[in-house]
Amino acid sequence: MSSILTVPVGLGARSYDVLVGDGALEAAAPRLPALFPRRRAILVTDSHVAPLHLERVTALLTKAGIACDPIVMEPGEATKSFAGLQELVDALLARNIERSEAIIALGGGVIGDLTGFAAAITKRGVDFVQIPTTLLAQVDSSVGGKTGINTRQGKNFAGAFHQPRLVIADTVLLTTLPERERRAGYAEIVKAALIGDAAMFERLDAAGAGVLQGAPLAQAIADAVAFKARIVAEDELEHGSRALLNLGHTFAHAFEAEAPRDAIRHGEAVAAGIALAFRYSVARGECPASDADRVEAHLRTAGLPWSAATLAHKDWDPARLVARMRDDKKNQAGEITLILARGIGKAWIDPRIDAAHLVAFLETSLS
């Protein structure tokens, strides 16, 4: 078993650790009995993840003297809904869950977000543990306490801030991921560097495609999580600097809302969104064109979309995209907020974007 990296998320009484590396599940075993006083763990997963990883997690829990009681949901974004939430809460209550117990979320971002939201509202709040099984979830959605479901109006429009008690990012779980999913998850790693860690970007750029394997991957995950942990500790409820973590996401959520279901992955949309954020910053005279060029080249080398034109879906209407962006949760006073860049590692928040100028920019970029 390789060395396990421990990243603390410092939030006072709500602080917790993120364990990263090959064998992080086994390393976490001594911590588990305290989280499950009834010696049972209600575990939420989906029918795609369960055949891949449920047996290993069940064996780990059994060895720790904890019985595993699984709830298996349908896979996919459709489960991250009011209907899925009701189904899960009903299942938790049918098991007579007590407030002293924790729930385990075993899966990607959909299961993590849904389980976290259910934990936040069931009996006015129970604890939960994240065991993310995708790279995207390990570096992003499992850390920071954002939980929620999608609504007709957009992604994650209903939810709560509810921090996990422990996050176990075991890189062995990533070995079953399709290559496309691994690359999509990498978008959230490089995003952290581009926001505020130019030295991290230099390391990633030097590593190239090799960063997605073995010890370099574990270190990259830990670096991205540590960066996010610092931002979350400063602004847990996203009243200020935490919005920086949405670099590329306002564009990405618009792409996801406009594309056919499953046509593009979230990380792919984020990658294209990051490239657009840098290129828009160049268009406004705020970022060196050479930095935007480097970002696009890095994304291309990583096998990610490096422009809207390189996404799998290509039929975009600039006005409709901007209309979607008007509904973003970060917006204030009816103005579009964007995370822009003055250079690599120099992201900033502009809360007053000129919508007409943005449409004109997209008309040029998307052509």
N, C-alpha and C positions, 0 to 999 in steps of 0.2 A: 504494500500500500504506500503510495507516494505521500509526501508531506501535505497536510491539510492546512489551507490558509483560512484564518479566522478574521472576518471583517466586522467590527462592532458598529452598530447603528445607535448612536448616542441620543436617546430621547428621555432621559431621566427615568421615571418609573416605568416607561414603556420601551426601554432599551432592549435590544436583542442582538444576537450574533448571526452572521451569515457564514456558514461553513462551506468552503469551496475546495473541490479537488476529487481525485480518484479515490473512492472509499469514504467520502464524507458521511454517507449513511451509517457506516459502522462506527465512525468517529463520534457520531451524534448519539449513539445508543445509550451511554451512561446518563444523558440528560433527559431521556424520555420518561422514565417512571414518574418523575415529579409532575409531569404535564397530564398524566392520565391516572388520577387517584382511584378511579373505579376499575383500574386494570383492564380497560377496554379502550380502543381507539376507533371512533367512527371516522372512516376514511372515505373521502369523496374522490372519485376518478371518473373516467369515461370508458366507453366500450372499445376505444382504440388503444388507450394506454394500459388498461387492465391486463390484457394478455401478455404485454411486454414486461411490466414492472411490478404488478401487484404481488406476485409470488415472492419476490425478493423482499419487498417491504413487509409483507406478512410474516415471513420467516424471521426478519430482524426484530419485529415487535414481539413475536412469540418467545424468542430467546431472551428478551427483556422482561418477560412475564406479563405481556400485554396482549389481550385478544384483539384481533382485527375484525371490525364490523363494517364491511364495505357498502357504499352506495354507488352504483354505477349509472352514470348519466349518459345520454346520447352525446356524441362528439359534435363539435362545430359551433359556430357563432350563434346559431338559432337557439341553442340551449342557454345562452347568456341573455335571458329575457325575463319578463315578469312571470311567464308560464314556468320557465325553468327554475326561477327562484321559489315560486310557490311549491313546486314539486320537491325541491330540496328541503325547504323549511318543514314541509309536512313530514318528510322522511326523518328528519332530525327529531321532531316532536314525537313521532310514532315510536322512536327509540328512547323516549323519555330522557333526552339529554339534560344534564344538569349544568349549572353555570360554572361549576368547578372543573368541568371537563374541557378538553381541547378537541378540535376537529383537525384532521389532516387533509390538506389539498394535494393530491398527487396528479399532476398533469401540467398542461401548458397554461397560457394566460387566461383562457376561457374558464377552466376549472378553478384556477387560483382566484380570479376576480369574483366569480360566482360564489365560491365557498367563503371567501372573505366577507362578502356582503351578507350572506346568510348568517355567518358567525356574528356579524355586527348587530343584527336585528333580532336573532332568535333569543328569546327570554331576556331581551335588552342587552345582549352581548355575552358571547362566550369566546374563549381563546381559540386560536388556530395556528397550525404549523404548515409552512409551505415546503413542499418537496417538488420543485419545478423540474419538468422533464424535457423542456425545450431550451435552447440557448437564449431565445428571446425572453422567456420567462425568468431564466436564471439571472440575467443581467439587468432586467428592467421591472417587469410587472410584479415579481414576487417580493420586491424590496420597496419599502416606502409607505405601505399602508393604504394605497389607493385601491378601493374595491368597488365593484359596480356591475351594472348590466346595461345593455343597449336598449334604446327605445326607438320609436318611429322617427324621432327627431335627430337621432345620431348615436354615436358610440359613447357608452359610459355616462349617459345623461342622468341616470339614477344610481346613487351609490353612497358610500360613506368612507371616511378615513378610519381605518381600523388596522392597527399594526399587528403583525404576527408575533408569536412568542419566539419563534426560531425559523430560520430558513436554511434548508439543506440542499446545496447546489452540488450534487454529486455528478461529476463529469462523465462517469460511466453511463449514466442514463442517456447521455447524448449520442451514444454509439448507435442507437436505433433510428436516429433522425435521418431523413432523406437529406441529401446534400443541399437541395434548395432551401430547406428549413434552417440548416446550419448557417448558410450564407445570409439568410434573412435576419437571423438573430445577431449576426455580426454588426449589422447597421446600428444597433443600440450601443455596442461597444465603442465604435469609432465616433458615434455621436457625443459620448462623454468627453472624449479627447478634444473634439472640435469646439465644444462649449467653453472649456476652461483649462485645458491641460495640453499645451503645445508639445511638451516633451513626450507625453504619452503618444501623441499622434506620430512623432518622429520614430518612436519605437515600433509602433504598429506598421508604419510605412516601410521601415527597414525589414521587418519580419515577412511582409508580403503574405501570400496565401498560407505559409507555414504556421501562422498564428492560430489557425483553427484546429491544431492537433496537439495532443499531449500536454506537457507542462506549460508551454507558451499559452495555450488556451486557458488553462486554469489561472495563470497569472493575469491574463487580459481580463477575464471575468472578475477576478478580485479587484483589479485596478478600476474597472468600470463601476463595480458595486461600491468601492470606497469613495469614489468621486460622488456618486449619487447619495451615499450616506451623509457626506459632508453638507450637501445642499439640503437634504431633508432635515438634518439636525438644525440648520439655520431657519428653515421655513417649512415646518411640517404640514401646514394647512394651505400652502400655496397662495399666500397673500403677497408674495414678492418674488424673491430670487428663485424659488422652486420652479417657476414658470419657464426658466431657462432650459429645464429638462425636456421641454416640448420643441426643441430645435427640430425643424422639419415636419413636425406633427400636424400643424395646421393645414399645410398642403396635403400631407398624407391622409388625414381624415377626410378631406374633400375628395381625393382620389378614390378612397375606399367606398365612400358613399355613392359615387357616380359610376363605379365599375360594376359589372355583373358579379354576383356572389362567387367567391373563390377564384376570381380571375387573377388577383394579385395578392401577395402576402403582405402582412402589416409591415414587416421589415423592409420589403421592397419599396413600398410606398414611402416609408420614412427615408430611405436612401435617396429616392428621387426628390423628396421634399427638402432634404438637407442641401442637395445640389442646387435646387431652385432658390433656397434661402440665401446661399452664398452668391449665386448669380444675380439675384435681385439686389443684394447689397452692393454688388459691383455696379449695377445699373444706376443705383442712387449715389454713386461716388463715395461709398463708405468702406469699401473693401478692395484690396489689390486684386486685379484680375488674375495674377499669378497664383494667389491662394485659392481662388475658385477653380482654377485649372488643376491644381494639385489635388483638391478634394475630388473632383470628377475623375481624375486619373486613378486615384486610390480606390474609389468605389468600383471603377471598371476592372481594376486588377483583382479586386475581391469577388468579382462575378456578380456584382449588384447593379441595379439600374442606376445610371449616372445622369439621367435627365428624364423628363416625362415621356419623351419619345421612345425611351428604351424600356418602359414598362410593358408587360405582356398585353395590357389593354391600351389602346392608343386613341380612341375616339373621345376626345375631351372638348368640352365647350367652356372657354375661359369665363364667360359670365356666370354659368352655372356653378363652376368651381368656386368663384368668389362669393356667390350667394351661399354656398355651403359654409364657406369660411366665416361668413357673418354670424353663423349659429354657434361658433366655437365657444367653449366654456370659459376661456380666458378673457373674452371680450368684455369691455366696460363702456358704459354710456353709448352703446350702439356703434362703437368704433371697433374695427378689426385690430387685434393684437397679433404681431408677428415676432418671432425670435429671429433676429438678423445677426450679422457678423461683421466685425471690423477687421477680421483676419482669423487665421487658424488659432483656436484657443481664446478667442475674444468675442464671444456671443453677448448680445444685449437684447433688451426687451423694448420694442417700439409699440406703445399702446394706441397709436393714432395713425393707422395706415390709410393712405388715400386709395379708396376702392377703385376709382376710375383709373388711376395710374397702375394699380395692380392688374386690372383687366387688360390694359394695353400691353403691359409687360408679358403677361401670359399669352396674349395673342401672338406676340412675336416669338416667344420661347417655344410654344407648342406647334408652331408652324415649321 
